[in-house]
Amino acid sequence: PLLQQQLDHHPSLAYSNHSSSKILTLPTVLTLGRVAAVPLLIFTFSVDSWWGRTATTSIFMAAAITDWLDGYIARRMRLCSAFGALLDPVADK
């Protein structure tokens, strides 16, 4: 149901000639990197020192940049996939 809702809201993400059949495209790898960074973000957030705050801010900024970048690359290179459409909102949370 969630995937179908994503496809209903973004018909261009449905399987078509422009969609990628590969699962691990560059945008998907960037999104997986954001998901993998969550435990590190939680750890650095709990550290009460200047380096903890700096690391947390840096990780958050990198996540924001890669969030924009993966969307840009996916649209520009037409690398949209059903897996990426499902994973991106999960990484954003």
N, C-alpha and C positions, 0 to 999 in steps of 0.2 A: 504493500500500500504506500509506503513512504517513497519508494522509487517511482511508482506511478504518479504520485503527486508531484515529484520533481520534474518528471517528463511532461506532465500536463502543463506546468507553469513555464517550462522551457522546452518547447517542441523541438528546438534545434539540437537538443541533447539526445533525442531519440536515435535509434540506429538508422543511419542513412549513408549515402556515399561519402559524406564529409566526416562521419564519426570514425574514430580510430578503433580498430579491433584489438589493439594492444592494451594490456592492463597497466603496465608500468611505463607510462609516458612521463616526460619531464614534469608536467603539471601535477601528476599523481605522486611522483617522488617528492616534490616540494610539499605537497599536502601531507604525505606520510611523515615527512620530517617535522612538520608542525605538531602532529599527533605525538611523535616520539619525544618532542621537547617538553611536553607537559610535566613529566616527573621531575625533570631538571628545573623547570620553572618553579614548581612547588617547593623543591629543596632550597633553591636560592632565595625564594621569598621568605622562608622560615629562618634564614641566617640573619642575625642582628649585627651587621657590621657594614662598613662602607662598600666592601667588595660584593656582599650579598645584594645590596640595593643596586649597585652598578651592573652586576650580572643579570639580575631580574629585569632591569630596564633594557639591557642589551638584547636579551632573549625575546622580550616582548616586541621590541622594535624589529628584530629579524623576522618574527612571526608575522607582523603586520606587513612588512615588505614582501615576504614570500606569498602571503595571501593575495596581495594585489598582483604579484608577478605570475603566479600560477594561472589566475584568471585571464590575464593579458595574453600569456603564451598559448593557453588553450584556445582562446578565441582567434588569435592572430594566425596560428598554425593549424587551426581546425582539428585539435586533438581532444575534442570532447568525448567522454565515454560515460557509460552508465555508472561504472564504478567510481569515477571521479565526481560525478554529479551526486552520488550518495555520500562519498567520503568528505567532500568539501564542507558541508554544513556541520558534520561531526567535528572536524578540526576547528571550525570557527567557534564552537561552543567551548 
